[in-house]
Every structure is written in C-alpha cells, then in structure tokens.
Amino acid sequence: MVPFPAQGHLNQLLQLSCLISSYGLPVYYVCSATHNRLARIRANALNPSDIAKVHFHDLPTPEFDSPSPDFNALSKFPSHLQPSWDASSRVIVVHDPLMSYNVQDVSCLPNVESYVFNCISVFTSFCWLSLSRLMSIQHEEELLEKLPSLEGIMTDEATDFLTYQHQYMDIRSGDIHNTSKVIEGKFLDLLAQAEINLNKTQWAIGPILPNKLHHISNRNDICLEWLNKQPPRSVLYISFGTTISFSDRETKELAMGLEKSKQRFIWVLRDR
C-alpha cells in the first residue's frame, strides 16, 4: 500500500489494508514514519487489533525536510520482499493515483503488478478527467455542459502535479474505487469506456468504511446528538481538510460569516 501523505488518503488506504489483511494476506503500508504514525492514531472506527496485523514500513526522510518521505527509496522496497517469494508468489502494489510516478519501477519486477486506489468518488474522477480534456466520452456532452468549470479550483502547481502523475498511469493493471455499482454504476461504466482505461480492470469494492460502531471514539458525541434533532437537509457541513491552515483573523472572519448567515452548520476545525 502506497498512500499519498495526506490524511484523507492515508485513512482510506489503511481501511483497505485492514480489510485485505483480514483474509490472512500480508499487507505492507509504506510511507514515512511520521505519516504512518498519523495514520494509526487517527484511524477512528478501526479495530486496533486489525491495525496491528498491518506491517508498517517507514521510508527514510531527508534531514532538510523531516515530514516528507524519501519516495525514491520506494522502488527498492519490493526487492526486500523477494527472498521470501517463490515461483507462484505474486505481489500487488496498491497506490494512490498521486503516487503513480513513485511506483513506476515496480512494473519491471517479476510477478508484480500495480493498481490505483481512487479515494475520490467515480463521479468526481469522471468530471475531472473530462473537463481537463484527459479523456473523451461520447454522448455525454449534455452532462458535461451542466458541470461547473475547473478554473480556479486549484493552483497551477497542483494542476501540473496532477497532470504529471497522470502520465505514469499506464503501468497500472486497473483501478480500485471506494464506491459501489449501486451508487455510481453509470459513471463506472463511463470510465471503463474511456480510452485511458481500455484493458484496465475497474473494481468497485466500497464503501469500505467500517460498518460497526464499537471502535468509534465519538459515537456519543454531542454533535451527533444535535445533528439528529435537525430537519432533513438543513445543516451545512464545513471542512477544509488537514492540509489547509488559516490565520486567527481568517478563522474569526469565517466564524462571523457563518454566525450571520443564520444557517445551521457543523464546522470541523482541526487542531493547529
């Protein structure tokens, strides 16, 4: 498992790791020591005994930037496992699409293949690939006309990074989606028809969120109690994720705007 080092990506690949390891298969979760630790301590709703079955492999981190893993060392990791392989052994590298460049060398190893694990919805993948002109889907012009423009949703640097990673997607054997055909069957079919996915297997295996509440630390949280008392479709959910930081002034401005809106809301404001 090779996650992108951001919490939403770390968490979903850890959930998948626990699911696969529950079938008795050895799973190696490969990232920096910092992000491996964060994945473990923020794994709300996962059974600690299930997490303990996953092998966490810490990549080295450069001294000048300690939180960032040295993903150049990633290509060497499968070779550490080779002494335990036999002729029938097979290694599957499951990686975030944003780590495609970093796993490109695995295709050169015997009995190794890779699959992309998509954390975002299939609909979002379809929209981004279509509006970015990275794929063409016939007979869906009417749908695409209804979609908002991608202009301004991310920096030029982020767009360039996504496009750069995309060019290394051909090494993969297929895609794994955290969704189900019941929820997104139409868009799974549309992605399968795209030229970039020809001969690539599409797997819908989700949602993989744990369905038991025994290990959720906040199952009796006051937010849930309050939310259950609100009218349907009346609450705004606000979250800027774990990679965005606001100044005190910006946080205060947002809080004042939300208060003046008179809109019911739940705001997830992370610790600094």
Backbone torsions as a table, in degrees:
resi	resn	phi	psi	omega
1	MET	NA	124.7	-179.6
2	VAL	-124.5	94.2	-178.5
3	PRO	-83.6	156.9	166.1
4	PHE	-77.0	135.1	-172.5
5	PRO	-76.8	64.6	171.0
6	ALA	-137.8	145.8	-165.0
7	GLN	-58.6	-42.6	-179.7
8	GLY	-61.5	-29.7	179.0
9	HIS	-83.2	-42.6	178.4
10	LEU	-58.2	-44.8	-174.6
11	ASN	-66.0	-44.2	-177.4
12	GLN	-67.9	-38.4	178.4
13	LEU	-70.8	-28.5	174.9
14	LEU	-69.9	-39.1	175.4
15	GLN	-59.3	-44.4	178.0
16	LEU	-64.9	-38.2	178.8
17	SER	-60.0	-45.0	179.5
18	CYS	-64.8	-38.2	179.2
19	LEU	-63.6	-47.0	-178.6
20	ILE	-68.0	-41.6	-178.9
21	SER	-65.6	-22.6	178.7
22	SER	-66.7	-15.0	176.2
23	TYR	-93.7	11.0	176.5
24	GLY	84.2	10.5	179.3
25	LEU	-92.1	136.0	177.8
26	PRO	-70.5	131.8	-178.2
27	VAL	-124.8	129.8	178.2
28	TYR	-112.2	122.7	-178.6
29	TYR	-102.9	112.8	-167.3
30	VAL	-112.5	113.5	176.5
31	CYS	-162.9	-173.1	178.2
32	SER	-72.2	160.8	178.9
33	ALA	-59.5	-38.6	180.0
34	THR	-61.5	-48.3	-176.9
35	HIS	-75.9	-31.1	173.6
36	ASN	-62.6	-40.4	178.0
37	ARG	-65.1	-44.0	178.9
38	LEU	-62.4	-39.5	179.2
39	ALA	-61.0	-39.3	-178.4
40	ARG	-71.9	-46.8	-172.5
41	ILE	-76.4	-20.2	179.8
42	ARG	-100.9	12.0	-175.6
43	ALA	-81.9	65.5	-179.9
44	ASN	-65.7	136.1	177.1
45	ALA	86.4	-10.8	176.0
46	LEU	-89.4	141.2	178.5
47	ASN	-70.4	124.9	179.6
48	PRO	-55.3	-32.6	179.2
49	SER	-69.0	-28.5	175.6
50	ASP	-73.1	-39.6	178.0
51	ILE	-63.4	-35.0	-178.3
52	ALA	-64.2	-20.2	-179.7
53	LYS	-80.2	-14.6	-178.5
54	VAL	-85.7	135.4	177.3
55	HIS	-88.5	115.1	179.1
56	PHE	-93.2	121.2	179.2
57	HIS	-108.8	118.2	-177.4
58	ASP	-88.3	118.6	173.5
59	LEU	-75.5	148.8	176.6
60	PRO	-65.8	153.5	178.2
61	THR	-119.9	135.2	178.0
62	PRO	-61.3	143.9	-176.8
63	GLU	-63.6	-30.7	-175.6
64	PHE	-78.4	-9.6	-177.3
65	ASP	-152.5	74.7	-167.6
66	SER	-59.2	-32.8	-179.3
67	PRO	-73.4	-15.0	-173.1
68	SER	-94.2	124.4	179.7
69	PRO	-72.3	151.2	175.4
70	ASP	-86.4	89.5	-175.6
71	PHE	-73.3	-8.0	172.9
72	ASN	-65.6	-26.5	178.4
73	ALA	-76.2	-10.9	-176.9
74	LEU	-62.6	-38.5	-176.8
75	SER	-63.4	-21.9	-179.3
76	LYS	-84.3	-17.2	-172.5
77	PHE	-64.2	-46.7	179.8
78	PRO	-57.4	-29.5	-179.9
79	SER	-67.5	-23.8	176.3
80	HIS	-67.6	-26.8	-178.7
81	LEU	-84.9	-18.8	-171.6
82	GLN	-57.5	-37.4	179.7
83	PRO	-57.0	-24.4	-179.5
84	SER	-92.4	-0.3	-179.7
85	TRP	-82.4	152.6	166.2
86	ASP	-121.2	-175.5	-173.8
87	ALA	-61.4	-26.0	-177.7
88	SER	-95.5	-2.6	-178.0
89	SER	-68.1	148.7	-179.5
90	ARG	-141.8	131.9	179.8
91	VAL	-115.8	129.4	177.9
92	ILE	-111.4	123.9	175.2
93	VAL	-98.4	115.4	176.7
94	VAL	-103.8	120.9	-173.5
95	HIS	-135.4	155.6	174.3
96	ASP	-66.9	144.6	177.8
97	PRO	-58.6	-25.7	179.0
98	LEU	-79.2	1.8	176.3
99	MET	-115.2	18.5	-175.9
100	SER	-61.6	-41.5	179.1
101	TYR	-61.4	-41.0	-173.4
102	ASN	-71.2	-19.2	-178.7
103	VAL	-108.0	9.9	-173.2
104	GLN	-59.9	-28.2	-176.1
105	ASP	-75.0	-15.7	-175.7
106	VAL	-66.0	-23.2	-179.5
107	SER	-67.8	-14.5	179.5
108	CYS	-87.1	-9.4	-176.8
109	LEU	-90.7	146.9	-179.9
110	PRO	-70.1	141.5	176.0
111	ASN	60.3	28.9	178.9
112	VAL	-123.6	133.7	172.6
113	GLU	-139.8	162.8	-174.6
114	SER	-126.8	150.4	176.7
115	TYR	-132.9	141.2	174.9
116	VAL	-85.2	134.4	172.6
117	PHE	-107.0	116.9	-176.9
118	ASN	-94.0	116.3	-179.7
119	CYS	-77.8	-26.8	-177.4
120	ILE	-87.2	166.9	-179.4
121	SER	-66.7	156.2	177.7
122	VAL	-64.5	-36.7	177.6
123	PHE	-60.1	-42.5	178.9
124	THR	-65.2	-41.8	177.1
125	SER	-60.0	-44.9	179.6
126	PHE	-60.3	-45.7	-178.3
127	CYS	-63.0	-46.5	-176.4
128	TRP	-65.9	-44.9	-179.2
129	LEU	-65.6	-36.6	-179.5
130	SER	-71.8	-50.2	-176.2
131	LEU	-72.0	-22.1	176.3
132	SER	-85.9	0.6	-179.4
133	ARG	61.9	25.7	177.3
134	LEU	-87.2	-9.7	172.8
135	MET	-153.7	159.9	-179.0
136	SER	-125.4	127.3	178.6
137	ILE	-117.7	121.8	179.0
138	GLN	-76.5	152.3	173.5
139	HIS	67.3	16.3	176.9
140	GLU	-120.6	22.3	-178.4
141	GLU	-62.1	-38.1	-178.4
142	GLU	-62.9	-42.0	178.4
143	LEU	-65.1	-45.3	-177.3
144	LEU	-63.3	-31.8	179.0
145	GLU	-66.5	-23.7	-179.2
146	LYS	-84.3	-13.4	-175.9
147	LEU	-80.7	143.0	176.6
148	PRO	-69.8	157.6	179.7
149	SER	-67.6	152.9	175.1
150	LEU	-84.0	-6.2	-174.9
151	GLU	-60.9	126.6	175.2
152	GLY	86.0	-0.2	-176.8
153	ILE	-81.7	-16.4	177.2
154	MET	-152.6	163.6	-179.1
155	THR	-71.3	163.0	176.7
156	ASP	-61.4	-36.3	-180.0
157	GLU	-63.9	-41.8	179.2
158	ALA	-66.7	-41.0	178.1
159	THR	-62.2	-43.6	179.1
160	ASP	-63.6	-38.6	179.5
161	PHE	-64.2	-44.7	178.4
162	LEU	-61.5	-45.0	-180.0
163	THR	-64.4	-39.0	179.6
164	TYR	-63.6	-44.3	179.5
165	GLN	-64.7	-34.5	-174.9
166	HIS	-62.3	-30.6	-176.9
167	GLN	-70.9	-12.1	178.5
168	TYR	-101.5	12.5	-176.9
169	MET	-75.3	-16.9	-175.3
170	ASP	-66.8	-20.0	-178.1
171	ILE	-73.0	-15.5	-174.3
172	ARG	-75.3	154.4	175.3
173	SER	-88.7	-20.7	-179.7
174	GLY	177.7	-170.8	-177.1
175	ASP	-126.8	141.8	174.6
176	ILE	-113.7	128.5	-176.4
177	HIS	-116.8	135.8	177.3
178	ASN	-84.6	68.3	-178.5
179	THR	-159.6	-173.5	176.9
180	SER	-135.0	158.7	178.4
181	LYS	-66.1	-27.4	177.9
182	VAL	-63.6	-37.3	-176.5
183	ILE	-84.6	-44.7	-170.8
184	GLU	-132.4	35.7	-176.9
185	GLY	-56.9	-42.1	-177.9
186	LYS	-60.6	-43.6	-174.8
187	PHE	-79.8	-25.4	170.2
188	LEU	-63.0	-42.6	178.7
189	ASP	-65.2	-39.8	179.6
190	LEU	-66.0	-40.8	177.9
191	LEU	-65.2	-37.9	179.8
192	ALA	-64.4	-27.0	-179.6
193	GLN	-80.2	-16.8	-174.7
194	ALA	-68.6	147.2	-177.3
195	GLU	-59.6	-36.8	-177.4
196	ILE	-68.0	-16.0	-178.0
197	ASN	-108.7	5.6	179.6
198	LEU	-61.8	135.1	-178.2
199	ASN	67.2	14.1	176.0
200	LYS	-110.9	125.5	-178.9
201	THR	-71.7	136.3	178.3
202	GLN	-111.3	118.5	-178.5
203	TRP	-113.4	126.4	172.1
204	ALA	-106.6	111.2	-171.7
205	ILE	-120.9	6.6	-171.6
206	GLY	-111.9	-166.4	-5.4
207	PRO	-67.8	141.9	-175.8
208	ILE	-99.5	12.0	174.8
209	LEU	-60.1	139.4	177.1
210	PRO	-57.0	137.2	-177.1
211	ASN	-100.3	7.2	176.0
212	LYS	-114.8	141.5	-173.3
213	LEU	-97.0	6.4	-173.1
214	HIS	-63.0	-26.7	-174.5
215	HIS	-110.7	13.5	177.0
216	ILE	-85.4	118.7	-173.2
217	SER	-69.3	-25.8	-174.8
218	ASN	-113.4	30.5	-176.2
219	ARG	-65.5	-19.7	176.6
220	ASN	-105.6	23.4	-174.1
221	ASP	-64.6	145.8	-179.6
222	ILE	-64.2	-28.0	178.7
223	CYS	-63.8	-41.6	179.4
224	LEU	-68.0	-39.1	177.9
225	GLU	-61.2	-44.0	179.3
226	TRP	-66.5	-43.1	-176.9
227	LEU	-61.4	-40.1	-178.7
228	ASN	-65.1	-16.0	-179.2
229	LYS	-94.8	-3.8	-176.5
230	GLN	-89.3	154.3	176.7
231	PRO	-63.1	153.0	178.1
232	PRO	-58.2	142.6	174.7
233	ARG	57.4	35.8	-176.1
234	SER	-116.9	-2.8	-172.7
235	VAL	-114.7	131.2	176.6
236	LEU	-90.9	128.2	177.9
237	TYR	-100.6	126.5	-175.0
238	ILE	-124.2	122.2	176.0
239	SER	-151.8	129.4	178.7
240	PHE	-102.6	9.8	175.8
241	GLY	79.6	-173.1	-174.5
242	THR	-99.7	-1.8	-177.7
243	THR	-108.2	-0.4	-179.5
244	ILE	-105.8	133.8	178.0
245	SER	-122.1	141.9	177.8
246	PHE	-118.8	148.8	172.4
247	SER	-73.3	166.4	177.1
248	ASP	-59.0	-38.3	-179.3
249	ARG	-66.0	-43.7	179.4
250	GLU	-64.1	-41.5	178.7
251	THR	-62.0	-42.2	179.2
252	LYS	-64.8	-41.7	179.0
253	GLU	-61.1	-44.2	178.6
254	LEU	-62.6	-43.4	-179.6
255	ALA	-62.0	-42.6	179.7
256	MET	-65.9	-39.9	178.9
257	GLY	-64.7	-40.5	178.5
258	LEU	-65.9	-40.4	-180.0
259	GLU	-64.7	-42.0	-178.3
260	LYS	-73.0	-20.3	-179.9
261	SER	-70.4	-19.0	-177.0
262	LYS	61.3	19.5	-179.2
263	GLN	-94.7	133.4	172.9
264	ARG	-63.2	137.4	-178.6
265	PHE	-153.8	156.1	166.8
266	ILE	-122.2	121.5	-177.1
267	TRP	-112.2	118.6	176.3
268	VAL	-89.1	105.4	-177.9
269	LEU	-112.1	110.7	-172.8
270	ARG	-74.2	158.0	173.6
271	ASP	-67.6	150.3	178.6
272	ARG	-72.4	NA	NA
